[in-house]
């Protein structure tokens, strides 16, 4: 099923509401000590879902090595810097109160 861009943004917001992580991440500490950038991270065992996140956001995804032998493979997509900031602002209206507060916190800290 092909979704419109708006529908894809709404789908992404719903998925990240439950599974996403919004945070500030340090840059290269040697080059830019103390500098942080916004980051969205999502990890799951379903590659098709992470591939969809990757497709919507136009970012790469990769495999994460399971911590134990009997665990399923994990797939992760990370959205960084200005791209993450843009996505945070785009999905903000569709998020719940707790996620909206976290996005506000990340963007405010990044601006400072």
KOLFIKOL-918450 format. One record per atom (N, C-alpha, C, O): residue in one letter; chain; atom name; x, y, z. Coordinates in Angstrom, 3 decimals. Layout:
N
+------+------+--------+----------+----------+----------+
: vodo : kero : koltor :        u :        v :        w :
+------+------+--------+----------+----------+----------+
:    a :    A :     CA :        X :        Y :        Z :
...
+------+------+--------+----------+----------+----------+
END
This chain:
112
+------+------+--------+----------+----------+----------+
: vodo : kero : koltor :        u :        v :        w :
+------+------+--------+----------+----------+----------+
:    x :    A :      N :    0.847 :   -1.181 :    0.000 :
:    x :    A :     CA :    0.000 :    0.000 :    0.000 :
:    x :    A :      C :    0.892 :    1.243 :    0.000 :
:    x :    A :      O :    1.801 :    1.368 :    0.820 :
:    x :    A :      N :    0.622 :    2.135 :   -0.911 :
:    x :    A :     CA :    1.364 :    3.392 :   -0.980 :
:    x :    A :      C :    0.634 :    4.461 :   -0.187 :
:    x :    A :      O :   -0.550 :    4.717 :   -0.407 :
:    x :    A :      N :    1.350 :    5.080 :    0.735 :
:    x :    A :     CA :    0.781 :    6.146 :    1.549 :
:    x :    A :      C :    1.212 :    7.493 :    0.999 :
:    x :    A :      O :    2.285 :    7.620 :    0.409 :
:    x :    A :      N :    0.369 :    8.496 :    1.197 :
:    x :    A :     CA :    0.780 :    9.861 :    0.862 :
:    x :    A :      C :    1.857 :   10.291 :    1.854 :
:    x :    A :      O :    2.071 :    9.632 :    2.872 :
:    x :    A :      N :    2.530 :   11.393 :    1.557 :
:    x :    A :     CA :    3.554 :   11.879 :    2.478 :
:    x :    A :      C :    2.940 :   12.181 :    3.844 :
:    x :    A :      O :    3.512 :   11.814 :    4.871 :
:    x :    A :      N :    1.787 :   12.843 :    3.868 :
:    x :    A :     CA :    1.112 :   13.163 :    5.132 :
:    x :    A :      C :    0.780 :   11.892 :    5.913 :
:    x :    A :      O :    0.997 :   11.830 :    7.123 :
:    x :    A :      N :    0.259 :   10.890 :    5.230 :
:    x :    A :     CA :   -0.067 :    9.625 :    5.898 :
:    x :    A :      C :    1.199 :    8.955 :    6.430 :
:    x :    A :      O :    1.184 :    8.354 :    7.504 :
:    x :    A :      N :    2.293 :    9.061 :    5.675 :
:    x :    A :     CA :    3.563 :    8.485 :    6.129 :
:    x :    A :      C :    4.076 :    9.188 :    7.375 :
:    x :    A :      O :    4.606 :    8.543 :    8.279 :
:    x :    A :      N :    3.923 :   10.513 :    7.429 :
:    x :    A :     CA :    4.345 :   11.279 :    8.616 :
:    x :    A :      C :    3.503 :   10.861 :    9.818 :
:    x :    A :      O :    4.034 :   10.673 :   10.912 :
:    x :    A :      N :    2.207 :   10.717 :    9.621 :
:    x :    A :     CA :    1.322 :   10.302 :   10.720 :
:    x :    A :      C :    1.668 :    8.888 :   11.166 :
:    x :    A :      O :    1.701 :    8.615 :   12.366 :
:    x :    A :      N :    1.927 :    7.977 :   10.216 :
:    x :    A :     CA :    2.322 :    6.619 :   10.572 :
:    x :    A :      C :    3.620 :    6.652 :   11.395 :
:    x :    A :      O :    3.729 :    5.991 :   12.428 :
:    x :    A :      N :    4.602 :    7.434 :   10.916 :
:    x :    A :     CA :    5.883 :    7.542 :   11.622 :
:    x :    A :      C :    5.687 :    8.069 :   13.034 :
:    x :    A :      O :    6.271 :    7.546 :   13.983 :
:    x :    A :      N :    4.868 :    9.102 :   13.176 :
:    x :    A :     CA :    4.600 :    9.665 :   14.512 :
:    x :    A :      C :    4.025 :    8.588 :   15.432 :
:    x :    A :      O :    4.445 :    8.461 :   16.582 :
:    x :    A :      N :    3.075 :    7.823 :   14.931 :
:    x :    A :     CA :    2.474 :    6.765 :   15.745 :
:    x :    A :      C :    3.490 :    5.713 :   16.146 :
:    x :    A :      O :    3.507 :    5.257 :   17.289 :
:    x :    A :      N :    4.335 :    5.329 :   15.201 :
:    x :    A :     CA :    5.339 :    4.319 :   15.511 :
:    x :    A :      C :    6.363 :    4.844 :   16.520 :
:    x :    A :      O :    6.714 :    4.154 :   17.477 :
:    x :    A :      N :    6.838 :    6.072 :   16.297 :
:    x :    A :     CA :    7.825 :    6.644 :   17.210 :
:    x :    A :      C :    7.230 :    6.962 :   18.581 :
:    x :    A :      O :    7.949 :    6.985 :   19.580 :
:    x :    A :      N :    5.930 :    7.204 :   18.631 :
:    x :    A :     CA :    5.259 :    7.422 :   19.929 :
:    x :    A :      C :    5.494 :    6.217 :   20.838 :
:    x :    A :      O :    5.722 :    6.364 :   22.038 :
:    x :    A :      N :    5.435 :    5.040 :   20.252 :
:    x :    A :     CA :    5.593 :    3.830 :   21.056 :
:    x :    A :      C :    7.009 :    3.293 :   21.114 :
:    x :    A :      O :    7.409 :    2.719 :   22.128 :
:    x :    A :      N :    7.771 :    3.465 :   20.056 :
:    x :    A :     CA :    9.063 :    2.788 :   19.955 :
:    x :    A :      C :   10.277 :    3.707 :   19.821 :
:    x :    A :      O :   11.410 :    3.241 :   19.943 :
:    x :    A :      N :   10.067 :    4.985 :   19.577 :
:    x :    A :     CA :   11.186 :    5.882 :   19.310 :
:    x :    A :      C :   11.831 :    6.441 :   20.560 :
:    x :    A :      O :   11.247 :    6.435 :   21.643 :
:    x :    A :      N :   13.044 :    6.922 :   20.384 :
:    x :    A :     CA :   13.785 :    7.584 :   21.452 :
:    x :    A :      C :   14.263 :    8.933 :   20.922 :
:    x :    A :      O :   14.919 :    8.996 :   19.882 :
:    x :    A :      N :   13.938 :   10.004 :   21.632 :
:    x :    A :     CA :   14.315 :   11.364 :   21.251 :
:    x :    A :      C :   15.342 :   11.851 :   22.269 :
:    x :    A :      O :   15.062 :   11.892 :   23.467 :
:    x :    A :      N :   16.525 :   12.218 :   21.795 :
:    x :    A :     CA :   17.557 :   12.621 :   22.744 :
:    x :    A :      C :   18.603 :   13.501 :   22.078 :
:    x :    A :      O :   18.608 :   13.685 :   20.861 :
:    x :    A :      N :   19.498 :   14.046 :   22.919 :
:    x :    A :     CA :   20.659 :   14.780 :   22.437 :
:    x :    A :      C :   21.846 :   13.835 :   22.473 :
:    x :    A :      O :   21.997 :   13.046 :   23.406 :
:    x :    A :      N :   22.683 :   13.918 :   21.459 :
:    x :    A :     CA :   23.815 :   13.017 :   21.350 :
:    x :    A :      C :   25.087 :   13.851 :   21.174 :
:    x :    A :      O :   25.071 :   14.837 :   20.437 :
:    x :    A :      N :   26.173 :   13.480 :   21.827 :
:    x :    A :     CA :   27.417 :   14.257 :   21.668 :
:    x :    A :      C :   28.020 :   14.060 :   20.275 :
:    x :    A :      O :   27.964 :   12.969 :   19.707 :
:    x :    A :      N :   28.589 :   15.121 :   19.746 :
:    x :    A :     CA :   29.311 :   15.035 :   18.483 :
:    x :    A :      C :   30.689 :   14.449 :   18.739 :
:    x :    A :      O :   30.972 :   13.982 :   19.843 :
:    x :    A :      N :   31.531 :   14.469 :   17.745 :
:    x :    A :     CA :   32.912 :   14.022 :   17.886 :
:    x :    A :      C :   33.558 :   14.825 :   19.020 :
:    x :    A :      O :   33.763 :   16.031 :   18.891 :
:    x :    A :      N :   33.871 :   14.167 :   20.103 :
:    x :    A :     CA :   34.354 :   14.852 :   21.309 :
:    x :    A :      C :   35.694 :   15.553 :   21.104 :
:    x :    A :      O :   35.957 :   16.576 :   21.735 :
:    x :    A :      N :   36.538 :   15.018 :   20.235 :
:    x :    A :     CA :   37.848 :   15.644 :   20.007 :
:    x :    A :      C :   37.709 :   16.918 :   19.179 :
:    x :    A :      O :   38.333 :   17.935 :   19.481 :
:    x :    A :      N :   36.887 :   16.855 :   18.137 :
:    x :    A :     CA :   36.713 :   18.018 :   17.260 :
:    x :    A :      C :   35.827 :   19.093 :   17.878 :
:    x :    A :      O :   36.129 :   20.284 :   17.805 :
:    x :    A :      N :   34.726 :   18.652 :   18.490 :
:    x :    A :     CA :   33.720 :   19.593 :   19.004 :
:    x :    A :      C :   33.341 :   19.238 :   20.437 :
:    x :    A :      O :   32.226 :   18.770 :   20.667 :
:    x :    A :      N :   34.213 :   19.442 :   21.390 :
:    x :    A :     CA :   33.899 :   19.051 :   22.775 :
:    x :    A :      C :   32.680 :   19.790 :   23.307 :
:    x :    A :      O :   32.565 :   21.007 :   23.167 :
:    x :    A :      N :   31.776 :   19.042 :   23.917 :
:    x :    A :     CA :   30.598 :   19.629 :   24.548 :
:    x :    A :      C :   29.447 :   19.930 :   23.609 :
:    x :    A :      O :   28.378 :   20.337 :   24.065 :
:    x :    A :      N :   29.634 :   19.740 :   22.298 :
:    x :    A :     CA :   28.571 :   20.031 :   21.338 :
:    x :    A :      C :   27.637 :   18.832 :   21.225 :
:    x :    A :      O :   28.087 :   17.695 :   21.086 :
:    x :    A :      N :   26.343 :   19.092 :   21.285 :
:    x :    A :     CA :   25.330 :   18.037 :   21.196 :
:    x :    A :      C :   24.444 :   18.278 :   19.979 :
:    x :    A :      O :   24.283 :   19.414 :   19.534 :
:    x :    A :      N :   23.871 :   17.198 :   19.444 :
:    x :    A :     CA :   22.927 :   17.343 :   18.341 :
:    x :    A :      C :   21.700 :   16.467 :   18.604 :
:    x :    A :      O :   21.801 :   15.446 :   19.283 :
:    x :    A :      N :   20.532 :   16.869 :   18.062 :
:    x :    A :     CA :   19.318 :   16.082 :   18.257 :
:    x :    A :      C :   19.408 :   14.759 :   17.500 :
:    x :    A :      O :   20.016 :   14.667 :   16.433 :
:    x :    A :      N :   18.782 :   13.739 :   18.087 :
:    x :    A :     CA :   18.827 :   12.410 :   17.490 :
:    x :    A :      C :   17.532 :   11.668 :   17.780 :
:    x :    A :      O :   16.986 :   11.753 :   18.880 :
:    x :    A :      N :   17.051 :   10.945 :   16.787 :
:    x :    A :     CA :   15.918 :   10.030 :   16.951 :
:    x :    A :      C :   16.461 :    8.640 :   16.664 :
:    x :    A :      O :   17.104 :    8.413 :   15.639 :
:    x :    A :      N :   16.200 :    7.719 :   17.569 :
:    x :    A :     CA :   16.652 :    6.344 :   17.386 :
:    x :    A :      C :   15.455 :    5.417 :   17.548 :
:    x :    A :      O :   14.623 :    5.606 :   18.436 :
:    x :    A :      N :   15.380 :    4.425 :   16.687 :
:    x :    A :     CA :   14.353 :    3.397 :   16.828 :
:    x :    A :      C :   14.987 :    2.057 :   16.465 :
:    x :    A :      O :   15.688 :    1.940 :   15.460 :
:    x :    A :      N :   14.732 :    1.053 :   17.296 :
:    x :    A :     CA :   15.293 :   -0.281 :   17.113 :
:    x :    A :      C :   14.173 :   -1.297 :   17.272 :
:    x :    A :      O :   13.318 :   -1.159 :   18.148 :
:    x :    A :      N :   14.182 :   -2.324 :   16.415 :
:    x :    A :     CA :   13.135 :   -3.357 :   16.485 :
:    x :    A :      C :   13.648 :   -4.650 :   15.873 :
:    x :    A :      O :   14.673 :   -4.665 :   15.193 :
:    x :    A :      N :   12.928 :   -5.727 :   16.120 :
:    x :    A :     CA :   13.282 :   -7.018 :   15.521 :
:    x :    A :      C :   12.635 :   -7.191 :   14.152 :
:    x :    A :      O :   12.993 :   -8.113 :   13.419 :
:    x :    A :      N :   11.707 :   -6.340 :   13.800 :
:    x :    A :     CA :   11.022 :   -6.432 :   12.505 :
:    x :    A :      C :   11.721 :   -5.544 :   11.471 :
:    x :    A :      O :   11.583 :   -4.321 :   11.487 :
:    x :    A :      N :   12.468 :   -6.182 :   10.578 :
:    x :    A :     CA :   13.220 :   -5.411 :    9.599 :
:    x :    A :      C :   12.308 :   -4.611 :    8.678 :
:    x :    A :      O :   12.649 :   -3.494 :    8.291 :
:    x :    A :      N :   11.158 :   -5.167 :    8.324 :
:    x :    A :     CA :   10.263 :   -4.448 :    7.413 :
:    x :    A :      C :    9.788 :   -3.125 :    7.999 :
:    x :    A :      O :    9.622 :   -2.149 :    7.268 :
:    x :    A :      N :    9.571 :   -3.082 :    9.297 :
:    x :    A :     CA :    9.110 :   -1.853 :    9.940 :
:    x :    A :      C :   10.240 :   -0.823 :    9.979 :
:    x :    A :      O :   10.020 :    0.355 :    9.698 :
:    x :    A :      N :   11.443 :   -1.268 :   10.327 :
:    x :    A :     CA :   12.586 :   -0.349 :   10.352 :
:    x :    A :      C :   12.904 :    0.120 :    8.935 :
:    x :    A :      O :   13.284 :    1.275 :    8.740 :
:    x :    A :      N :   12.756 :   -0.752 :    7.950 :
:    x :    A :     CA :   12.959 :   -0.350 :    6.555 :
:    x :    A :      C :   11.939 :    0.715 :    6.157 :
:    x :    A :      O :   12.259 :    1.620 :    5.387 :
:    x :    A :      N :   10.719 :    0.613 :    6.674 :
:    x :    A :     CA :    9.694 :    1.620 :    6.376 :
:    x :    A :      C :   10.068 :    2.962 :    7.014 :
:    x :    A :      O :    9.925 :    4.008 :    6.381 :
:    x :    A :      N :   10.546 :    2.938 :    8.262 :
:    x :    A :     CA :   11.024 :    4.166 :    8.921 :
:    x :    A :      C :   12.140 :    4.778 :    8.077 :
:    x :    A :      O :   12.153 :    5.984 :    7.829 :
:    x :    A :      N :   13.067 :    3.942 :    7.643 :
:    x :    A :     CA :   14.184 :    4.383 :    6.826 :
:    x :    A :      C :   13.702 :    5.008 :    5.519 :
:    x :    A :      O :   14.226 :    6.034 :    5.087 :
:    x :    A :      N :   12.714 :    4.396 :    4.898 :
:    x :    A :     CA :   12.177 :    4.910 :    3.645 :
:    x :    A :      C :   11.465 :    6.238 :    3.809 :
:    x :    A :      O :   11.634 :    7.144 :    2.993 :
:    x :    A :      N :   10.672 :    6.354 :    4.855 :
:    x :    A :     CA :    9.932 :    7.598 :    5.108 :
:    x :    A :      C :   10.898 :    8.740 :    5.398 :
:    x :    A :      O :   10.729 :    9.848 :    4.888 :
:    x :    A :      N :   11.908 :    8.468 :    6.215 :
:    x :    A :     CA :   12.833 :    9.527 :    6.654 :
:    x :    A :      C :   14.028 :    9.707 :    5.722 :
:    x :    A :      O :   14.823 :   10.630 :    5.902 :
:    x :    A :      N :   14.156 :    8.838 :    4.738 :
:    x :    A :     CA :   15.281 :    8.893 :    3.784 :
:    x :    A :      C :   16.630 :    8.778 :    4.503 :
:    x :    A :      O :   17.586 :    9.483 :    4.180 :
:    x :    A :      N :   16.682 :    7.876 :    5.482 :
:    x :    A :     CA :   17.915 :    7.597 :    6.218 :
:    x :    A :      C :   18.229 :    6.113 :    6.118 :
:    x :    A :      O :   17.347 :    5.307 :    5.824 :
:    x :    A :      N :   19.470 :    5.755 :    6.360 :
:    x :    A :     CA :   19.887 :    4.353 :    6.307 :
:    x :    A :      C :   19.491 :    3.640 :    7.597 :
:    x :    A :      O :   19.268 :    4.273 :    8.629 :
:    x :    A :      N :   19.409 :    2.330 :    7.520 :
:    x :    A :     CA :   19.230 :    1.531 :    8.726 :
:    x :    A :      C :   20.233 :    0.394 :    8.688 :
:    x :    A :      O :   20.780 :    0.061 :    7.636 :
:    x :    A :      N :   20.463 :   -0.197 :    9.849 :
:    x :    A :     CA :   21.440 :   -1.268 :    9.913 :
:    x :    A :      C :   21.061 :   -2.319 :   10.933 :
:    x :    A :      O :   20.049 :   -2.209 :   11.626 :
:    x :    A :      N :   21.893 :   -3.337 :   11.009 :
:    x :    A :     CA :   21.690 :   -4.442 :   11.941 :
:    x :    A :      C :   22.469 :   -4.162 :   13.217 :
:    x :    A :      O :   23.596 :   -3.668 :   13.182 :
:    x :    A :      N :   21.854 :   -4.483 :   14.328 :
:    x :    A :     CA :   22.498 :   -4.365 :   15.634 :
:    x :    A :      C :   22.740 :   -5.785 :   16.131 :
:    x :    A :      O :   21.831 :   -6.614 :   16.119 :
:    x :    A :      N :   23.949 :   -6.061 :   16.562 :
:    x :    A :     CA :   24.281 :   -7.403 :   17.054 :
:    x :    A :      C :   23.498 :   -7.691 :   18.334 :
:    x :    A :      O :   23.566 :   -6.915 :   19.287 :
:    x :    A :      N :   22.756 :   -8.801 :   18.364 :
:    x :    A :     CA :   22.037 :   -9.163 :   19.596 :
:    x :    A :      C :   23.005 :   -9.378 :   20.757 :
:    x :    A :      O :   24.125 :   -9.851 :   20.568 :
:    x :    A :      N :   22.557 :   -9.025 :   21.951 :
:    x :    A :     CA :   23.425 :   -9.149 :   23.119 :
:    x :    A :      C :   23.576 :  -10.594 :   23.590 :
:    x :    A :      O :   24.539 :  -10.924 :   24.283 :
:    x :    A :      N :   22.632 :  -11.454 :   23.218 :
:    x :    A :     CA :   22.710 :  -12.864 :   23.596 :
:    x :    A :      C :   22.520 :  -13.720 :   22.350 :
:    x :    A :      O :   21.856 :  -13.301 :   21.402 :
:    x :    A :      N :   23.101 :  -14.919 :   22.350 :
:    x :    A :     CA :   23.057 :  -15.806 :   21.184 :
:    x :    A :      C :   21.637 :  -16.146 :   20.740 :
:    x :    A :      O :   21.365 :  -16.192 :   19.540 :
:    x :    A :      N :   20.745 :  -16.380 :   21.665 :
:    x :    A :     CA :   19.396 :  -16.836 :   21.309 :
:    x :    A :      C :   18.425 :  -15.683 :   21.002 :
:    x :    A :      O :   17.246 :  -15.930 :   20.746 :
:    x :    A :      N :   18.895 :  -14.447 :   21.024 :
:    x :    A :     CA :   18.035 :  -13.301 :   20.719 :
:    x :    A :      C :   17.909 :  -13.124 :   19.209 :
:    x :    A :      O :   18.812 :  -13.472 :   18.450 :
:    x :    A :      N :   16.784 :  -12.583 :   18.797 :
:    x :    A :     CA :   16.559 :  -12.282 :   17.384 :
:    x :    A :      C :   17.478 :  -11.150 :   16.944 :
:    x :    A :      O :   17.928 :  -10.353 :   17.767 :
:    x :    A :      N :   17.759 :  -11.079 :   15.638 :
:    x :    A :     CA :   18.524 :   -9.931 :   15.139 :
:    x :    A :      C :   17.722 :   -8.644 :   15.354 :
:    x :    A :      O :   16.492 :   -8.653 :   15.316 :
:    x :    A :      N :   18.431 :   -7.550 :   15.578 :
:    x :    A :     CA :   17.808 :   -6.243 :   15.756 :
:    x :    A :      C :   18.175 :   -5.343 :   14.589 :
:    x :    A :      O :   19.252 :   -5.462 :   14.006 :
:    x :    A :      N :   17.261 :   -4.443 :   14.260 :
:    x :    A :     CA :   17.488 :   -3.473 :   13.197 :
:    x :    A :      C :   17.258 :   -2.091 :   13.782 :
:    x :    A :      O :   16.343 :   -1.886 :   14.580 :
:    x :    A :      N :   18.098 :   -1.145 :   13.377 :
:    x :    A :     CA :   18.032 :    0.185 :   13.968 :
:    x :    A :      C :   18.126 :    1.252 :   12.889 :
:    x :    A :      O :   18.848 :    1.109 :   11.902 :
:    x :    A :      N :   17.376 :    2.326 :   13.108 :
:    x :    A :     CA :   17.431 :    3.495 :   12.240 :
:    x :    A :      C :   17.680 :    4.705 :   13.133 :
:    x :    A :      O :   17.026 :    4.879 :   14.161 :
:    x :    A :      N :   18.634 :    5.538 :   12.725 :
:    x :    A :     CA :   18.968 :    6.733 :   13.496 :
:    x :    A :      C :   18.854 :    7.950 :   12.587 :
:    x :    A :      O :   19.355 :    7.957 :   11.462 :
:    x :    A :      N :   18.193 :    8.963 :   13.090 :
:    x :    A :     CA :   18.022 :   10.216 :   12.364 :
:    x :    A :      C :   18.761 :   11.267 :   13.176 :
:    x :    A :      O :   18.474 :   11.456 :   14.358 :
:    x :    A :      N :   19.710 :   11.952 :   12.549 :
:    x :    A :     CA :   20.630 :   12.821 :   13.286 :
:    x :    A :      C :   20.577 :   14.279 :   12.859 :
:    x :    A :      O :   20.196 :   14.607 :   11.736 :
:    x :    A :      N :   20.973 :   15.146 :   13.791 :
:    x :    A :     CA :   21.217 :   16.557 :   13.506 :
:    x :    A :      C :   20.025 :   17.313 :   12.959 :
:    x :    A :      O :   18.906 :   17.145 :   13.444 :
:    x :    A :      N :   20.252 :   18.149 :   11.946 :
:    x :    A :     CA :   19.172 :   18.966 :   11.386 :
:    x :    A :      C :   18.015 :   18.114 :   10.855 :
:    x :    A :      O :   16.853 :   18.515 :   10.932 :
:    x :    A :      N :   18.347 :   16.931 :   10.313 :
:    x :    A :     CA :   17.308 :   16.030 :    9.825 :
:    x :    A :      C :   16.400 :   15.581 :   10.975 :
:    x :    A :      O :   15.178 :   15.556 :   10.828 :
:    x :    A :      N :   16.994 :   15.227 :   12.114 :
:    x :    A :     CA :   16.208 :   14.830 :   13.294 :
:    x :    A :      C :   15.364 :   15.995 :   13.795 :
:    x :    A :      O :   14.198 :   15.827 :   14.154 :
:    x :    A :      N :   15.966 :   17.164 :   13.813 :
:    x :    A :     CA :   15.231 :   18.360 :   14.248 :
:    x :    A :      C :   14.004 :   18.573 :   13.362 :
:    x :    A :      O :   12.910 :   18.832 :   13.864 :
:    x :    A :      N :   14.184 :   18.465 :   12.069 :
:    x :    A :     CA :   13.072 :   18.633 :   11.137 :
:    x :    A :      C :   11.973 :   17.616 :   11.361 :
:    x :    A :      O :   10.791 :   17.961 :   11.364 :
:    x :    A :      N :   12.358 :   16.364 :   11.548 :
:    x :    A :     CA :   11.354 :   15.319 :   11.797 :
:    x :    A :      C :   10.655 :   15.528 :   13.137 :
:    x :    A :      O :    9.449 :   15.307 :   13.248 :
:    x :    A :      N :   11.398 :   15.949 :   14.146 :
:    x :    A :     CA :   10.768 :   16.209 :   15.449 :
:    x :    A :      C :    9.700 :   17.288 :   15.313 :
:    x :    A :      O :    8.616 :   17.169 :   15.885 :
:    x :    A :      N :   10.005 :   18.337 :   14.560 :
:    x :    A :     CA :    9.031 :   19.417 :   14.392 :
:    x :    A :      C :    7.843 :   18.963 :   13.544 :
:    x :    A :      O :    6.713 :   19.394 :   13.775 :
:    x :    A :      N :    8.100 :   18.092 :   12.561 :
:    x :    A :     CA :    7.030 :   17.635 :   11.683 :
:    x :    A :      C :    6.048 :   16.696 :   12.399 :
:    x :    A :      O :    4.840 :   16.779 :   12.180 :
:    x :    A :      N :    6.563 :   15.810 :   13.248 :
:    x :    A :     CA :    5.680 :   14.842 :   13.908 :
:    x :    A :      C :    5.101 :   15.373 :   15.219 :
:    x :    A :      O :    4.172 :   14.783 :   15.770 :
:    x :    A :      N :    5.642 :   16.475 :   15.718 :
:    x :    A :     CA :    5.241 :   17.036 :   17.014 :
:    x :    A :      C :    3.723 :   17.108 :   17.218 :
:    x :    A :      O :    3.245 :   16.675 :   18.267 :
:    x :    A :      N :    2.938 :   17.638 :   16.258 :
:    x :    A :     CA :    1.493 :   17.777 :   16.505 :
:    x :    A :      C :    0.763 :   16.450 :   16.696 :
:    x :    A :      O :   -0.339 :   16.421 :   17.245 :
:    x :    A :      N :    1.368 :   15.356 :   16.249 :
:    x :    A :     CA :    0.717 :   14.053 :   16.320 :
:    x :    A :      C :    1.127 :   13.247 :   17.549 :
:    x :    A :      O :    0.628 :   12.141 :   17.759 :
:    x :    A :      N :    2.023 :   13.785 :   18.353 :
:    x :    A :     CA :    2.564 :   13.053 :   19.499 :
:    x :    A :      C :    1.746 :   13.309 :   20.757 :
:    x :    A :      O :    1.039 :   14.311 :   20.864 :
:    x :    A :      N :    1.858 :   12.382 :   21.711 :
:    x :    A :     CA :    1.231 :   12.554 :   23.012 :
:    x :    A :      C :    1.989 :   13.579 :   23.847 :
:    x :    A :      O :    3.063 :   14.039 :   23.458 :
:    x :    A :      N :    1.429 :   13.927 :   24.982 :
:    x :    A :     CA :    2.010 :   14.966 :   25.838 :
:    x :    A :      C :    3.441 :   14.670 :   26.273 :
:    x :    A :      O :    4.296 :   15.555 :   26.255 :
:    x :    A :      N :    3.701 :   13.424 :   26.664 :
:    x :    A :     CA :    5.035 :   13.071 :   27.159 :
:    x :    A :      C :    6.082 :   13.200 :   26.051 :
:    x :    A :      O :    7.164 :   13.740 :   26.279 :
:    x :    A :      N :    5.766 :   12.710 :   24.865 :
:    x :    A :     CA :    6.712 :   12.808 :   23.744 :
:    x :    A :      C :    6.868 :   14.260 :   23.284 :
:    x :    A :      O :    7.969 :   14.677 :   22.927 :
:    x :    A :      N :    5.783 :   15.027 :   23.289 :
:    x :    A :     CA :    5.893 :   16.444 :   22.938 :
:    x :    A :      C :    6.828 :   17.156 :   23.913 :
:    x :    A :      O :    7.656 :   17.970 :   23.504 :
:    x :    A :      N :    6.692 :   16.848 :   25.201 :
:    x :    A :     CA :    7.557 :   17.475 :   26.205 :
:    x :    A :      C :    9.017 :   17.099 :   25.959 :
:    x :    A :      O :    9.901 :   17.946 :   26.089 :
:    x :    A :      N :    9.279 :   15.847 :   25.607 :
:    x :    A :     CA :   10.655 :   15.404 :   25.351 :
:    x :    A :      C :   11.215 :   16.105 :   24.116 :
:    x :    A :      O :   12.364 :   16.546 :   24.120 :
:    x :    A :      N :   10.416 :   16.207 :   23.071 :
:    x :    A :     CA :   10.867 :   16.894 :   21.854 :
:    x :    A :      C :   11.175 :   18.354 :   22.171 :
:    x :    A :      O :   12.200 :   18.874 :   21.731 :
:    x :    A :      N :   10.307 :   19.020 :   22.924 :
:    x :    A :     CA :   10.554 :   20.413 :   23.327 :
:    x :    A :      C :   11.867 :   20.518 :   24.099 :
:    x :    A :      O :   12.668 :   21.420 :   23.856 :
:    x :    A :      N :   12.079 :   19.597 :   25.020 :
:    x :    A :     CA :   13.295 :   19.594 :   25.847 :
:    x :    A :      C :   14.548 :   19.428 :   24.980 :
:    x :    A :      O :   15.525 :   20.154 :   25.159 :
:    x :    A :      N :   14.521 :   18.486 :   24.052 :
:    x :    A :     CA :   15.675 :   18.238 :   23.180 :
:    x :    A :      C :   15.959 :   19.452 :   22.316 :
:    x :    A :      O :   17.108 :   19.877 :   22.200 :
:    x :    A :      N :   14.910 :   20.020 :   21.700 :
:    x :    A :     CA :   15.124 :   21.165 :   20.805 :
:    x :    A :      C :   15.563 :   22.401 :   21.572 :
:    x :    A :      O :   16.396 :   23.162 :   21.078 :
:    x :    A :      N :   15.028 :   22.620 :   22.759 :
:    x :    A :     CA :   15.433 :   23.770 :   23.562 :
:    x :    A :      C :   16.893 :   23.646 :   24.001 :
:    x :    A :      O :   17.646 :   24.618 :   23.941 :
:    x :    A :      N :   17.290 :   22.458 :   24.440 :
:    x :    A :     CA :   18.674 :   22.231 :   24.863 :
:    x :    A :      C :   19.631 :   22.363 :   23.684 :
:    x :    A :      O :   20.738 :   22.881 :   23.834 :
:    x :    A :      N :   19.207 :   21.896 :   22.515 :
:    x :    A :     CA :   20.044 :   21.991 :   21.322 :
:    x :    A :      C :   20.238 :   23.448 :   20.907 :
:    x :    A :      O :   21.334 :   23.830 :   20.496 :
:    x :    A :      N :   19.203 :   24.254 :   21.008 :
:    x :    A :     CA :   19.307 :   25.680 :   20.655 :
:    x :    A :      C :   20.283 :   26.410 :   21.565 :
:    x :    A :      O :   20.996 :   27.313 :   21.127 :
:    x :    A :      N :   20.311 :   26.014 :   22.836 :
:    x :    A :     CA :   21.203 :   26.667 :   23.807 :
:    x :    A :      C :   22.603 :   26.222 :   23.541 :
:    x :    A :      O :   23.528 :   26.643 :   24.237 :
+------+------+--------+----------+----------+----------+
END
